[in-house]
Amino acid sequence: MLIALVVFICLPELTHPHPKNVPSRVIFFALTGLSIWAVLGMFFLRRKVLTRAEQRLTTNLEDKAGLARWQAAHLLAFACCEALGLYGLILRFLGFGLGQVAPFYLMGVGLMLYLTPRPPLNQS
């Protein structure tokens, strides 16, 4: 998924001729709001699902339901990070400058690296 984010960054720079007209700022602000909502929702749901899964896994590392929840929480977080990069790609293809879409790319890559899965520790 991290490689896909790198492709999202490089693809418009290598293939797309950037238009000279100024795109609508409404689209930019709409995707910015959607990105903020996605990140906040991701942290809320990830924390809620991940804490339950880790509680189950601290007592029994072989718990398949707990492991499935743990994996789902991380997959959800990565999907939201991927969405941030995709929003940047969309804005770049619409004609926004690299400086305007760089925060989308940086947040996507940064959050993906920050939220790298760590195995749950058995505390018993």
C-alpha positions as CSV (number, residue, x, y, z in Angstrom):
1,M,0.0,0.0,0.0
2,L,2.9,2.3,0.6
3,I,4.2,1.6,-2.9
4,A,0.8,2.6,-4.2
5,L,1.1,5.9,-2.4
6,V,4.5,6.5,-4.1
7,V,2.9,5.7,-7.5
8,F,0.1,8.2,-6.7
9,I,2.8,10.9,-6.1
10,C,4.8,10.1,-9.2
11,L,2.1,9.3,-11.7
12,P,0.7,12.8,-12.4
13,E,4.2,14.3,-12.5
14,L,5.3,11.9,-15.2
15,T,2.2,11.5,-17.3
16,H,-0.2,14.4,-17.0
17,P,0.2,17.8,-18.6
18,H,-0.9,20.3,-16.0
19,P,-3.6,22.7,-17.2
20,K,-3.0,26.5,-17.0
21,N,-6.5,27.3,-15.8
22,V,-7.3,27.6,-12.1
23,P,-9.5,24.8,-10.9
24,S,-12.4,25.4,-8.5
25,R,-11.4,25.9,-4.9
26,V,-14.7,24.3,-3.8
27,I,-13.4,20.9,-4.9
28,F,-10.2,21.5,-3.0
29,F,-12.0,22.4,0.2
30,A,-14.5,19.6,-0.1
31,L,-11.7,17.0,-0.4
32,T,-9.8,18.7,2.4
33,G,-12.9,18.4,4.7
34,L,-13.4,14.8,3.6
35,S,-9.7,14.1,4.4
36,I,-10.0,15.6,7.9
37,W,-13.2,13.6,8.5
38,A,-11.5,10.4,7.3
39,V,-8.5,10.9,9.5
40,L,-10.6,11.6,12.6
41,G,-12.9,8.7,11.9
42,M,-9.9,6.4,11.3
43,F,-8.4,7.2,14.6
44,F,-11.7,6.9,16.5
45,L,-12.7,3.6,14.9
46,R,-9.2,2.2,15.0
47,R,-8.8,2.9,18.6
48,K,-12.2,1.4,19.4
49,V,-11.7,-1.8,17.4
50,L,-8.0,-2.1,18.2
51,T,-8.3,-1.8,22.0
52,R,-11.0,-4.5,22.0
53,A,-8.9,-6.8,19.9
54,E,-5.8,-6.3,21.9
55,Q,-7.7,-7.0,25.1
56,R,-8.8,-10.3,23.7
57,L,-5.3,-11.1,22.4
58,T,-3.6,-10.3,25.7
59,T,-5.4,-13.3,27.3
60,N,-5.1,-15.6,24.3
61,L,-2.8,-15.0,21.3
62,E,-4.5,-17.8,19.4
63,D,-8.0,-16.1,19.5
64,K,-9.0,-16.0,15.8
65,A,-11.8,-13.5,16.3
66,G,-9.5,-11.1,18.2
67,L,-6.8,-11.5,15.5
68,A,-9.3,-10.8,12.8
69,R,-10.4,-7.6,14.6
70,W,-6.8,-6.6,15.1
71,Q,-6.1,-7.1,11.3
72,A,-9.3,-5.3,10.4
73,A,-8.3,-2.2,12.5
74,H,-5.0,-2.0,10.8
75,L,-6.5,-2.5,7.3
76,L,-9.0,0.2,8.0
77,A,-6.3,2.6,9.0
78,F,-4.2,1.8,5.9
79,A,-7.3,2.3,3.6
80,C,-7.8,5.8,5.1
81,C,-4.2,6.6,4.5
82,E,-4.5,5.4,0.9
83,A,-7.6,7.6,0.5
84,L,-5.6,10.6,1.5
85,G,-3.0,9.9,-1.3
86,L,-5.8,9.3,-3.7
87,Y,-7.5,12.6,-2.9
88,G,-4.1,14.3,-3.6
89,L,-3.9,12.4,-7.0
90,I,-7.4,13.5,-7.9
91,L,-6.6,17.1,-7.1
92,R,-3.3,17.0,-9.0
93,F,-5.1,15.7,-12.1
94,L,-7.7,18.4,-11.8
95,G,-4.9,21.0,-12.1
96,F,-3.9,21.9,-8.6
97,G,-0.2,22.6,-7.9
98,L,2.1,20.2,-6.2
99,G,2.5,22.5,-3.3
100,Q,-1.3,22.4,-2.8
101,V,-1.6,18.6,-2.9
102,A,1.6,17.8,-1.0
103,P,-0.1,17.8,2.4
104,F,-2.4,15.0,1.2
105,Y,0.6,13.0,0.1
106,L,2.6,13.7,3.2
107,M,-0.2,12.9,5.5
108,G,-1.0,9.6,3.7
109,V,2.6,8.4,3.8
110,G,3.3,9.8,7.3
111,L,0.2,8.2,8.8
112,M,0.9,4.9,7.1
113,L,4.4,4.8,8.6
114,Y,3.2,6.0,12.0
115,L,0.4,3.4,12.1
116,T,2.6,0.4,11.2
117,P,1.1,-2.7,12.9
118,R,2.8,-3.9,16.0
119,P,2.1,-7.3,17.3
120,P,-0.1,-7.3,20.5
121,L,1.9,-8.2,23.6
122,N,0.8,-11.0,25.9
123,Q,0.7,-9.4,29.3
124,S,-0.2,-12.5,31.3
